[in-house]
Amino acid sequence: MPKQSAGVLLHRETGTGVELLLAHMGGPLWERKDEHAWTIPKGEPEEGEELLDAARREFSEELGLPVPDVDLVDIGQARQSSGKVVTVWAGRADLDVSTIVPGTFTMQWPPRSGRTAEFPEVDRAQWFSPQDARDKLVKGQVVFVDRLLELLDRT
């Protein structure tokens, strides 16, 4: 069975159209990358955890804020290049990205140094137009932009 991941994709309406909330992956491997270095806030479920519960928990862990109290709609699954299957729920809500307080992870850095360091899971979050989101998201998650637009009847 492939590894699974679950996430929440928030969207909002602005004067210029719909925007999507994405998070830039944290840590030294991503700090100098921008194109295809953003993600939907997501993560792996714990043993026995329902995917929607995992999506809510991971959103909170990565951004330091709870998922807003809105209806979430399942927009399906997609297999990533790693083989991991990502399931995403979408919800309409506004969120002030200046208030995020990202969780952290520990990894050996620099590689093979024997030293470990702590890094933010995400180093920033930002609202993007659908076209900009397609350019920023890791390639395996772009399909969720199109699914959201279909759901909103914006194709």
KALINKA-V652617 format. One record per run of one state. SS is the DSSP state (a for helix, b for strand, c for the rest). FROM is the first residue (numbers start at 1). LEN is the number of residues. Records with the same first field share a line. If there is no record, write none. Layout:
BEGIN
SS = FROM-LEN, FROM-LEN
END
This chain:
BEGIN
c = 1-3, 15-2, 26-12, 40-2, 44-7, 64-9, 80-5, 93-4, 100-4, 109-7, 121-1, 138-1, 152-4
b = 4-11, 17-9, 38-2, 42-2, 73-7, 85-8, 104-5, 116-5, 122-8, 137-1
a = 51-13, 97-3, 130-7, 139-13
END
